[in-house]
Structures are given as structure tokens and as C-alpha cells.
């Protein structure tokens, strides 16, 4: 492509025709020789006669100019002019497009695809064959036409892992199948990884290499940890560029079982720092519901950390060595344990052999000294599978021979016979307090109250392992709590009773904190090879590159050792893994992960991903030339006397106003325009499925009635629109139900849709599949939505945040159900710099209306009414169903109010601050 004065030309040689314009001017302007005057008497007879038809002796200059403009417009239009052409240098040889295609590039994936599409367009003009190589999933590249690759772009997706040395080696091997030289455009995710420095020289040996990557730092989220009574969250970034704040959302299920945001926290990167930390202190019940943490407005697998059994509600079995008589509950050895665990655990009742098949998370044995052979064997098997056995001492244990001669498998240490009594009437010493907890103890960080004392305890035999297994001690150094690992589980022994008979520990808040720390530590499976040796974990759900969870399907099980030491990749996908009742989360980033920016050699040009959209001008110029030629014909007829001036003016006006690309304004289209603009009208997109279209029309009728009765908005009857034929600018809102078989719109229809979105219109995409799938490509409707939306100019999206205007445009809402209750509704993402400022209780979100709202709750079915105003389709059951239908109507009202008024609700909150500053 040749660029002249900022405009590109695909066929610049045609512009040579402009050189012929002066010659054409001279030819058209040429005048024959002037006639010789001779006096002829008979001519006097013609004096006084008038000729109604006159012929000009030469062409007027302005008509010549008109013809020159038409010829110039025709020549320039045929030369293929393009506004905002790409100035990238294009060659004529083969072109290899290389993609990192990892999670780090998922957040701006649509922008990257637009850039790739532009480069494929340029390669197609230049006749360059193109091949694609995805480093995160390398396959042998094959050179094909650029148009063939353009049709495959929607199927090009990032992977939830980064390229590594093994994948780069596969990519290098695939390059050996290519013959000859080629240029390379490398689309980098701006993150360094092993093997990149080996691939670059191999590509440079074949031709020029140009790198395209974003200038913004890449941000990820490390796995959540539970420490010091709070959930510790850490965000990391690739470059320490200035102060930056990120919002971390805790997603989980509410009491009704619906996915929603449960809590949020803000972490701030300091100047020069690559990590930002924050903590969430939540009640145990709420903490157990969390399934994932994610960075707001970032759509990538690295911006998500999944949770496993470490935060869920425990199942605990309490078994005591002796039972007190009825009416003496306060003297029961299980009384204090029960009161501590009621808020955080569910109890499994029964004998030991009865509760073991239920596989609880924790089994508590309070002063149980003797177990049968069957009980001991089954209990050991349960612990080795990941259970926690929590034992408390007591008179029975002190009087038994348990663990005297050799270490018992169900005890952490060997015990001395009898017990130790201090501070009693028969003792010389005083009651002992607790020593501060060591850094290696799970209780580290807890404060030790001075009033917690121990008067009696069972003593541990000196042993080489005693120091490592003691996790709490008395002030004189004797162990108070010991622990040992057994398979995937562990055994913990309190050397005092579970009641207040031997110590005041059960009466203190420290006892609650210690049990809480132990319960968390027991379920957070340590991924050490020794503990996971010999186990197999089946994948239940896996992450895609955008951070979406989907069913693992028939993926093979993973050896437990790989979960501890393996690298995330095609053979080890991030997600949720199960082993029996145990659940283990394998996240994209590990706790030690660091994001290093990609640094390129000085001889490699690095460019950004911002590209202006090219606008072809050939069509408008050819249309302009055609109009000028029509005007020229009309003017020529008028000058020759064959057409009246008034009629000529009317024809010229019609030629100027008429557009070759417009629709014929017949009576039907005029009626459509009038009916759509006289009053506010809601519209739905016709899908070709009669049943779906009828429900959509009935749904908008019901929503229009709700608006009429509850608000000042009085819509007219809704209508259906044909994207290929009808004008969209008349409608503030389009409801688009997605069906798996509806055809894709044409390029002209997509042009209208993009113009509609850019001019302030809103499209509500409804996949109507929330009953069977979450948002994404897990259903045929979701996959069809991805195809429908690919050519649309849609900004980055995020689930509706709690402070979005859509939650308070008319009604106060946090859920947006339809006929179904889906997990998420997606809107335009807030800008990265959206912050909460003084006088404004909500963040400063995008100033306009979100162009799209995406969900799958089948809102039209919930709104749908017949001609008499009666609901057409059932929603839920009983009162709960009617309540759900009411919330669906409220969501519809908020949606229409949002599209009509924008973010005025956010603007109104400035009023108190303004009045305060004015002293009012």
C-alpha cells in the first residue's frame, strides 16, 4: 500500500489518470474558428425573430469543472483509497505470525485479534502467504492465504499457561518443516519465560522479526492463604510502575446457592513495588462459601485464584471416653468443644465405626484411650486419606499404657505413665502458663493470655522427634500440643483435657483461635511429594485462558506428585482436582510466582498494539462521481433547451439527496420510521425462530406495561427488527435472544450494529441457558453468542459490580434474575483508574451507558404477558417464583432507566458535598 498525504492507495498506478485531466480540459474547452462576417441583405428579413432554443457556443467553465471533479473522483476511487492506513512495512514474502497466547494476553485479547485482522488484511493485499504459530500450544505451521486465516480468528484462544522450555522446543522443531525465509511478527504477552531467548535467534535467521506487545504491566493474583485469622491476598505485577490500586473480589454462593460477589478488598501497589497485599477478615461461615478470588476488570486465568477445602465448612465428629449423666451437660468433656465448633462446623453423630463411612473432616477423641483393632485400622486409613484426628488427654489416657513402650500410630509422641500435676494442693509448684508460640507453629502470631494456666497434663517421653512435633509448650518447655503427619492427614494431641478440669485453656478465647488454626491447616493439603506420593487426583473443573471454569470432561487423572512439583501446561491444567472427598485447587500462579517483563534485544523493533481502524474511501468516492455525472447530464439537457430550469433543479436536488447505499423510502419503511419515533419503543432482534420471537415480543410487551404503570416512561407497543433491513437508530434498547441456529448477520448489518453501539444504543444479549450452563461457551447458545459478538466493537466486560448504576437506576438491586437465576450478568468494565472520591459513595464508573449487557437468565420469559396482561410462562414455584418474577421486572425497569438516563444516579451523590462546600 502506498501512502500519499496520509491516505493509503491499494492501486496507486491508477492515479496516473489524473495527469490526463488537463488534456481533457483543453479538449472540452476547444473552440472552432470564429466565422467570417459577410453582409447578406436577406438576413434583414430575420430581424426581430426570437429563437426559443439556444445552443451555447462553448462549454461553461463551471460545467467543465464539474466534469473534471467527476473524473478525478472516479480515478481516485478506483485507486483504492484508505483512510488511516497502517504504516507498517509489508513485504512480499511469506509472513509468520507467532503468538505467546498465554493467560497474560487474555485481558486485551480482542484488541490483539483486531491487530491481527489488520495485518492479515495487509498481507492479503500484498499477496503474502501467512502461517500461524501458537507457542502455548505449538502445531506445525502451514502457509496459507491471509483470507483463509481471517475466517479462523474467532477460534483462536489464549491458554491458561505460559510457554515453557518444552513447548519452545516443540516450536523450534516445527520451524524445521518450513522451507526458505520468512518475516515474523511476534505478538508477545510482555512476560518473560524459559526458552524465549532460544526461539528468537532461530526466527531472526529466517528473516526480520517485529514484536508487538502491550505497554501496560501484567497483573496476577497469587493463591490465597489463611494466616493470623484472616485470608491473605497478594497481587503481583510485571513492572513497578508508580502507585496502582486493584480490587479483589471474593466470589461464592449465597444461602440460596446462587453465585455472587460476597466481599471485596483493595490492594495498593506502592511506588517501586511489584506486590500488593491485603487481608479479608470474614466470619467462618462466609469464608467457607468462597470458591474463587479474582481481580476486578481483568479477564484472565492469572487474575483468578481458586479455593479448595481450606475455606469450606467442616464436618466434625465428637467422641468422648465417658458420658455424663443427663442434666450435667456443663460437665461433659465435649461441652466446650461443641460451643466452639457450632459456628464453623457441622456435626456427625454416632460411634466411631458409624461416623468413619461418612468421611468427616475432623474426628475428635476426648479422653479415649482404648480402640478396637477394627476401629484403629479404619481410623488410620481415614487419616491417611487426609483427615485430622484431634485427641485430648484425660484421666483414662493418663491411667492407661497407651504409647508407653513404643509410639502409638494414633499418637504424635510416646507418653509417660501417669500424669503431671502442678499448682494443686498436693504440689510444691505453681500452675504453669503457656510459652509464646514458635514461628514454625500453626499458632504463631496468637497472643497468649496470662490467665491461661495448666495444672495437670500427660507428659511426653523424650524423643529425637519431640522438638519438631511440639507446636505449643508450657512456660517450662514441656509440650502442651504435639502433632505428626500420617499420610495426607495428621494427628494432633492436646496434653490436657477438653474441659476445664486440668487447665483453664478451654475457657479462653485462645482455645477458639487454636482450634480454628488447626481446622484450616488440616484441610489446606500440603503439596509435598512425600505426602502426595501414590495418590491420583481426578480433574473436576479446569480453567480456560480467560479464567472461566468448565467441566473437565474425560481428562485423565493426575499423579499426586505432579500436583506438587509439576508445571502448569497442556498435561497439567489449572483447576479443581478431587481425590475422594478431598478437593485441591491448582492455580495458574504459585505462591512464589514472580512476573518478569519481557526484554528484547536492541535490534528487534518493539511496537504497541494500538492500531487505527482503516476506512475504505473507494465506495463513497465512486458514489460521488456517479452523482456528479448525473448532475452533468441534467445540466447539459437544461443548457441545450431540452429540459426546463425548474425541472432540472428538482432532478439535481433529488440526485444529491438520494444515496446509492440507502433503502428506498417506500410507504412501508416510512410507516416503520414513524411508528418507531413517535413514541418510545422497545425492540427485539428477529432470530428466525417463531417461538423465540413470539416470547421476546410478549416479554417486551410485559416490560412496557411495567414501565407504563410504575414510571413516567410510557412506551408504545414493542416491535421486532430485521438487522438486514430495518434502521436501528430509532430504538434505545435492543433485546437479542440467542438461539444456536440463527444465521450470522451480514457485514452491512454488523456495520449498522457497530454504529448503533457507538452512538449510545444498548443491546441486551440473552443466551437463555442459565439453567444448564454459566456464562461462556459451555452451551450451544454460549458458543453462538461468541460467534455473533466477535465482529462487534464491544469494550472489555466485567460482572456487574456492587456500585454499578444498574443496581440503583430505579430500584435497589443486587441480583438480576429472569426465568432462571444465573451466576453473572456482564456489563462494560469500569476504567482502571475508577476510584471512590470524597463526597461520592460510589466509584467514578464509565460516564456513558454500557453498550452491551450479557447474561443467560431468559428475562423475556419472565416478563412475557398475553394481551390481557397475564403471565405466559411459569417462573419458579409459589411465592418464591413470584418474587423472582418481580425482581426480573425490576431489573427490566432499571435497565431501561439506565439506557435513558445514563449515570445520573452517580452524579446526584455529589450534591451533599457541593452544598457542604457552599456552606448551605
N, C-alpha and C positions, 0 to 999 in steps of 0.2 A: 504494500500500500504506500502510495506517495502522498505526503502531507504538504499542502500549499496553503499558507495563511491560516493555519490552524484547522483546516478541513482536509480529511483524507479522501483519496480517489482510488477506487479499485481498478479503473481502466483509464489512467491518465492520458494515454495517447489520443483518446477521442477529443481531448481539449484542443488539439491542433486545429480542429474545425473552427475554433474561434478566430483563427488567422484569416479565414475566408470572409468574415463579416464585413471588413472594409470594401473588399471587391464586390460583394453583394450589394452594398450600399451604392457604390458607383454605378453598377448595372441598373439598379432600380431607379436611380436618380437621373440617369442619362436622358437628355432632351434632344429630339430631332432638330435639324437646321431650321432656322426661322424662315417662313415663307416670304417670297418677293412680292411687294405690293405693286399691283397694276390697276389703273383706273379702268373700270368697266361700266359703261352707262347703265346697263340693265340692272345693275346692283341697286340702283336708286329705287327700283320697284319693291325691294325688300325692306326699305327703311320703315321703322315703326312696328314691324312684326316682332312678336315675342316667342321665344322657344322655351317650352316648359321643361325640356330635358337638356341638361347641360353636362358636358364632359370636361373634366379638368385636363388642362394641357400637360400637367406634370403631377407626380405623386407628392402629397403634402409631407413635410419633414416629420411631423408627429406620427403619421401613419408608417413612415419608414422606420422611425424609432421603435414603434410598436412591433413591427415585424423583426427588427434586429433583436429586441428583447425576447421574443418568442423563439427565435433561432438559437440565441445564447442559452436560454433555459433548457431547450431541447438537447443541445450539445452537452451542457454541464450535467444534466440529469442522466444522460446515457453514460457519462464518465464514472458513475457510481459514487457520488459524494457522500461522505460520512462525517457527521458532527461528533466532536470529542473522540477522535480516533486514538487507538492505542499507539503509543510511540515506541513500543518495544521493537527491537530489531528482529526481523524474521528472516530466516534463511530459506533455502530451497531444498536442503537435505532432510533426512529423517529427524524426528524430534521425539525424545524420550521424556515422558512426564513421570517423575519419581515423587512418591508421597510417603512421608512418615506414617500418616494415617493412624495415629495413636489417640488415646483419650485426651492428650494435651491440646489437640486441634479441634476437638468436638464442639467447643463453645462457639467458635466462629466458622463452623463447617459450611453453612450456607454462603457466606462471603467467599470462602475458598472455592466452592463449586462455581460461583459466578465468575471468578477469575479464571478458572479452568475453562469454562464455557467460552469466555472471550478469547483465550489463547487457541482453543480448538477452532474458533471461527477464523482467526488469522491464519492458522495452519491450513485450513480448508481453502482460503483464498490463494495462498501461496502454493497449493498443491503438495504440501508436505505430508508424507505418511507419519503416523503417530503411534506410539506404543506407551502403555501404562505399566508401572511397576510399583506395587504397594509393599513397603518394607515390613509392615507389621504382619503381612500375610503374603509373602512373595510367591508369584507364579511366573513361569517363563513368559516374558513379554513378546507380543506379536505386533508387527507394524501393520496398521490398517488405515483406512481413510478417516479423516477427522470427523466426518458426519456419523460414521459408524460408532465412534466413541461417545459422541454427544448424546446419542439415544440411551447410552448405558450409565450416564452420570447419576441419575436418581438412585441407582442401586449401589453406588459407591459409598461405603460407610466406614467410619473410624472403628478401630478395635480397642477394647478396654485394656490394652497393654502397650508397652513401648517396644520398638525393635531392640533386639539384643544381639550378642555376637553370633549365636547360632542362626538367627534369621538373616543377619547380614551375610553370613557365609552362603546361605541358600540363594540370596540375591546375587552375589558375585558369581555363583555357578550358573545362574540363569542368564547372566550377561554374556557368557561364553557362547550361547546359542545364537547371538546376534552377529551378523557379518557387517564389516565396514564400519565407517564412522557415523556419528550422530551427535547432535547437540542435546543437552539435558537441561530441563527446568525442574529444579528440586523444590518441592513445597514442604518446607520444614515446619515442625511444630515448636521450634525455638527451644527445645530441650535436648541436652547432650545425652548420649548413651554409648555403650560399648560397641565398637565396630564401625562407627561413622567415619573415623579417620582412615579406615582401610577402603571404604567404598568410594570416597571422594577421588583419590588418585586414579582408580580404575575408570571412573567416568570421565575424568579430565583427559585420560589417554585416548578417549574416543572422540572428543570434541569439547566445545565450550560448555561450561556449567554456570547456570544462573540460579541463585537461591531466592525464593520468595518466602518470607516469614513475617509474623506479626511483631509489632514493636512493643506490645503490652506484655507485662510479666505473666507467667503462667502460675496459677494458684491451685493448690491441692489441699486436701483435708486428711490429716493423719488419723489412725484409729483412736476411738475414744477410750479413755482409761478412767477407772473409778478409784480415786485416791482422796484421802483426807475427807471422806464423807461427801464428795461431790464428783460429778463427771467432768473430767479434764479434757478439754478440746483444744487441739493445736492445728492451726492453718499454716501452710508454708508456701513461699513464693520463690520464683526463679531469680529475681533480681531485687536488691534492696533499694528500690527507687522511691524515696520520700515516704511520707506518712500515708497510710491507707487503711481503711476500715472495711471489714467484711462481716456479713450477718450469717450466722449459722442457725439453721432451722432443725428442730427435732421433730421428725415425722413419726407417727404411730397411730394406733387405733384408739378411738374414743370408746366409752362404755357400750355404745351401740354396735361396735365392731367396724365402724367406718374409718378409713384412712383420713387423717387431717394433721395439721400442724399443732403440736402440743406445746411447744415452747420455743423461744428464740434467744440468742445471745449474740453479742457483738464483740469481735476481737479486732484489735488495732495493731497494725504493723508500725513499729517505731522507725524513725529515720536510720537507715543503715542496717536494719534487721530483716532477716528472711523468715522469721517465725513470729506468729502472734498467738497468744494463749488466752483462754477464758475458761470459766468453770460454771457449771449448771448445778445448783443445789435443788434437788427435786424430792418430793415425797416418794417413798419406795414404790407405792402403787403406780404412780405416774411414770416413774423411771422404768418400771417393768414393761410398760406398754410401748416404749420407743423401739422402733425397728430400724431406723436409719437417721443419720445426721447428714445434712447437705448444705453447701454454700449457696446462698440465695443468688439467683440470676446467673448462675454458672451451670451449664448443661453438659457435664462430662462425668465419666466414671471416676476420675481422680478427685472430683469435688464432692464425693459421697463416701461415707464410711458406714458399713452395715454393722448391726449389733447382733449378738447371739444370746446365749443363755445367761450372759453376765448381768443383764438388766431385767430379766423377767421375774415374775412372782414364783417363789419356791414352793415345792411340796415337801412337807416335813412330817416325819413320823416320830412321835414321842413315846418312849417305852421306859417305864420305871421298874426298879428292882422290887419295890414294895408299894402297895396301895394303901392309903389311909382310909379310915372308916368314913362313911358318908357323914357330911356335916363338918368335916375337918379339912376343907379344901385348902385353907391357907397353910396347912402343914404339909401339903403334898409336895414332893420333890419336883414336880413338874409345874407348880403354880406360877413361879416367876418366869420360867421359860415360855409358858403359854402366853402370859401377858406381854412379853417382849416380842414374840413372833406373830401375834394376831394381826398387826397392821401390815406385815410384809409377807406372810406365808399362808398357804392352805394346808390343813392338817389331814393326814392319812391315819385313820384309826384302825386298830387291830393288833394282833400279836405280830411278832417279828416275821414268822413264816407267812402271815396273811398280807403284810404290807410290802414284802420284797417283790412279789409279782407286779405290784403297781409301780415299781421303779421310782420311788421318790428321790428328790434331790439330796435330802439330808435325813439321816436317821440319828436320833438322839437316844443314847442309853444312859439313864441316870441311875448310878449305883447298881449296875447289872454286872455281876461277877462271873456267873457260870452260864455257858451256852452249850446246847447240844451239838453233836457232830454235824447234823444236817443244818442247823441254824448257822454254825460257824462257816461251813463250806459255801452256803448260798450267800451269806453276808460278804465273804471275801470276794466272791465273783461279782457281786454288785459294786463293791468299792473299786475293783479293778476296771470296771466299765465307766468310772467317772464319778462315783458317789462320794459323799462326805459322811464319815462316821464321826459323830461328836459324842465323846464319853465324859461323864462326870464321876468323880470318886464318891465314896461314902463308906459307912461302916461295913457293908458287905464286902466291898472291894478290899478294904484295909485288913479284914479278918481272913480273907481267902489267900490261897497260894498262887494267885494269878500273876504270872510274869516274874516269879521269884528266881527259879533256876535258869531259865532261858527266856529270851524275849518272845512274848506272845505276838502272833501275827496281827492281832487286833489291838495292840498297844504300841505307842510310839517308843517306849523305853521299858527297861526292866524296873520292877518295883521292889522296895524293901518290905519286909514283913512288918505288920502293924502299921502305925502311923506316927505322925509327929504332932505334939500338942505344945503350943506356946501361948503365954499370956493367960492361962487358966489358973484356977485356984491351986492346982497341984503342980504348977510350973514355976520355975525360977525366972524365966524370961518374960518379955513383954510381947504383945501381939505385933506381928510384922506387917509393915506396909509394902507397897509394890515399888519395884525399881523402874526407872524410865525405860521405855521400850527401845530396843536396838534398831538401827537403820534397816537391818535385814528382816525385821519382824513385820508381819502384816498389820500390827497395831501401831507401827511407828507414826508419830505425829499426834497421837491421842494424849491428852493431858491426864495425869494420874492424880486423882483427888487424895488429899492427905487423910481423909476419914475412912478410906478403904483399908481394912486390915484383915489378916488371916490368923486364925487361932489354931486350926487343925488342918493337916494336909497329909496326903500319901507321898512318900519320898521316892525319888528315882535313884536307882543304883548307878554309881559312877561308871561311865562308859565312854569310849572314844567318840561316839556319835552324839553324846548328850548335849554338848555345846551347840552343835548345828541344829538339833531338834528342839531345843528350848526356845520358844518365841515369846515368853513372858516369865519374869522371875520376881522373887521377893527381894526385899532390900538387902538380905544377907546372901543373895546369889542362888538360893535354892530354886529349882524350876517350879513355876506355877502352872504354865501351859506348855505342853510339848506336842510336836507334830511330826509325822513322817508320811512320805508318799508311798502309795500302794497301787501299782498300775497307773491308770489315769486318775485315780481318786486319791484320797488321803484320810488319815486317821488322826484326830485331834483329841487330846486328853486334858481336861481341867483337873488338877490335882486336889480340888476341893469339891464340895457338894454343890448341887444346882439350887439349893435353898440357902437360907441364912444361918444354918446350923454351924458350919465350920468357918464362915467368913461373912463379911458384910458386902462382898462384891456383888451378889445378886440384887442388893438393894440400891445400887448406884447406877447412875447413867452410863458409867464406863462399861458396865456389863452389856448394855444395849449396843453400844458402839462396837465392842469387841465381837459380839455375835454378828453384827451387820458386816464387819470387815471379813469375817470368816466365810459368811454366806456368799459374798461377792467373789472372794478368792477361789472358792471351791468350784464355781461354775465357769470362770474365765480359764478355759483349758490352756495350760502352758504348752506351747508348741515346741517342746523339746523332743529331739529324735528318740531319746530313751523312753519317754512316756507315750509317744505315738507309735512306737515300734509294734508291728504286727497287726495294726488296725487298718480298716478300709472305710473310707468315707464316701458316701454317695452324694453327688451334687443334687440339690433340691431346686435352687434357683440360681441363675447366672446373670451377671451384669453385661449390658452392651456398652459400646463406646460412649453413648450419651448418658449413661447412668440409669437406664431403665432395667428393671428386673423382669425376667421372663422365666417360664418353666424350663428346667434343664432337659426335659425330654428323655432321650435314651443315652445320654452321655455316660460313659463308663465311670466306675468308682475310682477313687484316688487313694493311693497308699498314704497312710498317716505320716510317714517320714517326709513325703513330698510337701505336705501341708506345712511342715515346719521349716524345710530348707529349700523347697523348690522355687523357681522363678515363675512369676505370672506370665502366661503365654498361651499359645493355642492348645497345649496339652494340659494346662492348669489354669482354668478360667476363674476370675474372681466371682464370688457369690456366696451362697449359703450351702454348707455341707452338713450331712446328717450321718450319725452312727448310733443306731438305736433311737433313744430319746434325746441324745446329745445333738446340739446344733453348734456349728462352728462357722464364724464369718471370716472369709478370706477377702481382704480388701486390696484395692489396686496399690495403695501406698502402705508400706510397713511403718512401724513406729520410728525406725531410724532413717527413713527416706529423706533425701535431700534433692531438690530440683536445681540442677546446674544449667545455666543458659548455654545454648549452642554458640560456639565461637568459630568463625570461619576465617580461612587464610585471606591475606590482603589481595590475592589475585583472583578471588571469587567475588563477583558482584552480588550484593545482597539488596533486594528490593522489598518494599512493603506490599501489602495485599490490597491497598486501595486502588480501585480502577473506576474511571468514569464510564458510565454506560454509553455505548455508541448509539447514535441516532442516524439511521439512513435518511438522506435527503433526496434521493433519486425520485421517489414517488411524488412528493409534493412539487418538485421542480417540473416533472413531466406533466403533472396536472395543471400547473401554472401556464406552461407552454400551450397546452390544449385550450385553455380558456382564452389566452391571447389570440390564438389562431381563430377561434370562434368570433371574437370581437372584431378581428381584422376582416373576416368575411362579411359581417353585418355592416361595418363601416364602409367597406368597398361597395356594397349594394346601395347604401344610402347615398354615397357620393355619385354613383352612376345614375341616380334618379329612379332606381327600381324599387326603392323602399322609403316610406315616409320617415321623417325625422322622429316623430313621436313613437312610431312602432319600432324603429331602430333602438331608441333609448330604452324602451321596455325590454327588448330582447337582450341588450347588453346588461341591463340590471339583472335579468334572470340568469345570464351566463355567469356573472360574477358571484351571485348568491348561491347558485347551485354548486354542490360539491360532488365530485365523482365517487367519493367514498361514502357518502351519506345514504340513508334509506330514502326511498320515495315516500313523500309525505302524503300518503293516501288517507282516505277518510278513517280507516280503521286505526292507523297509527296516531292520527290526530286525536281520536277519541281516547286512545290509551294514554296519551300525554295529558289530556285534560283531566281524566279521571284520576290520574296519579298525582296531580299537582294542585287540584282544587282544595284537597284536604290531606292531612297526614295519612299515609297508607303504609301498612306493613306488608312485606312481600316475602315469598319463599321461592327458592330455585326449583324449577321443574326437573325432576330426575328421570322421567320416563316410566317410573313405576307408579301405576294409577293409585294403588292402595296407599303408598307412602305419601304421594302428593295430596291425596284427599285428607289424610291425617294432618299433614302440615298446614293445609288451608283451614281445617277445623281448629287446629291449635292456635293459629294466629287470630282466628275469629274469637276464641275464648280469651286470649290475651288482650285483644282490642276492647272487648266488653269490660274486662277488669280495669283497664286504664280509664274507660269512659266513666265507670261508677266510682272509682276511688281517687282519681286525679283530675287535674284540669286539662289533660290531654284527651281529645275526642277523635280517635281515629275513624276513618271510613272503613268500608269492608276491605279485607285483605285480598290480594291477588297473587297469582303465580307469574313468574317472569321466565322468559326464554333467553338464556345468555347469548344465543347467537343472533337474536332478532331485536330484543327489547332494549331500550335505554335504561341504564341503572341509576343515573344521577337523581332520579325522582324520589328515591327511597333512602331514608336514613339507616334502615336496618334490613339486612337480608338473612333469612333463616335458610340454611343449606343442610338438609338431611342427607347423610352419606349412605349410599347403597353400594354393594360390591360390584354391581353390573352396570352402573351408569357410565355413559361414554365420557371421555375427556373432552373439555371444550376446545374449540379451535384457537389458533393463535390470535385471531381478531377478538374472540371472546375474552381471552386472557388479557389482551391489551385494555379492553374495557374494564375488566375486573381490577387490574392494577391502577388504572386511572381513578376508579371508584374508591379504592382504599386510600390512595394518596390525597384525595380531595375531602376526606373526613368521613367516608362511609364505614359501616361496620358489617362484618359477616360473622354469623354465629354458626360454626360448624358443629354438627351433632352426629357422632358416629352411632348413637343409639345402641351401644353394646356394653354399657357399664354393668349389666347383669352377668356377663360372661368373661369380660376382659377389662384390664385397666388401660388407660390412655397409652397409645403406642401402636405397634404393628403386630399385636398379639391376636388380632382377629381380622377376617377379610375386610370389614369396614375400616379398620385402622390402616390396613395396607392401602386401601383405595384412597383414604384421606391423604396419605403420604404422596400418592401419585397426583391427586388433584391439587394439592398445595405446593408442589415442587416449583411450578413456574410463577407462583405469586410472589410479589415483593412483600414478604412478611418479616417484621422485625424479630429479634430474639424474644422468646417467650419464657414465662415462669408461672408456677401455680399462683392463684390469686393470693396475695399477701393479706395479712390481717388488717392492714391500714389502707387497702386499696379503696378508691371511691366507690367501686361497685358494691362494697359491703355496707354502704350507708347512703347511697344516692337518694333513696326514699324510705326504705325500711332498713333496720339494723340487722344484718345477716352475717353469718359465718359459714353456713352450709348452703349449697345451691342444688338441691335435689330436683329431679324431674320424675318421670315414672320410675326411674331407678336412682339409687344413691351411689354415685361414682366416687372414686378416691380423689380426683383432682379436676379442677377447671383451670385452663391456661389462658393467660392474657399477656399483653405486651409487657416485657420485663422493665422494671424500673431502671433508670440510668445508674451507672456505677457510683456516681457522686451524690445519690439521693441520701439526704441526712435529715434528721429531726432538728429543727432550729427553734429558737426562743419564740414563744407565742404560738407555736404550731404543734398540736399534739400528734400530728401525722407527718410522715416523711414528705419531702417535696418530690412527688412522683411525676411521671411524664405529663406535660401540660395539656396534651390533646386527648382524644378518645382512642382507646385501644382499637386498632383496625380489625382485629380478629379475636373471637372468644371460641375456645375449643373445648369440647367435653363430649361425654357419651351418655348423658343421663336421660335422653329421649324426652326433652322438655315439651315438644309439641303434643305428645300423647297425654301428658299431664294437664296441658292447657285445653285440650280439644273439647269442644261442646257442639251439640247439634243446633238446629235452627231455633229450638225452644230454649236454649241455654243450659241444657242438661249435659252432664259429663258423659263423654262417649266411652272412655276406656277406664278400667279399674286401676287404682293406684294403691298398693299395699293392702292392708286388711284393717277394717274397723276404724276406730278413732285415729290410730297411728297413720293409716293410709290417708285419711282426710287432712290430717296435719301436714303430711308430706306434700299433698296436692296444694295446700295453702302456701307452703314455703316455695313451691315451684312457681305459683302465681306471683309471689313477692319478688322472686328472682327476676321474673319477666318484667315487672314494673321497674325494678332497679336498673335493668339492662336498658330499657327504653329511656329512662330518665338520664342515664349516663350518656347515651349517644346523643341526646338532645341538649344536655346542659354541660357536658364535659366534667371538669373537676371543680365546679363551683363550691362543692361542699368543703373541699380542702381550702379554697380561698376564704371562705367565711370565717374560718377559725382565726384569721389574722385580726378580726375586728376587736376582740378584747385587748390585744397587745397595742393596737393603734389608739384605742381610746385611753389606755393607760399612759401612753406616751404623751397624748394631748392633755392629760390631766382631767379627763372627763369622768 
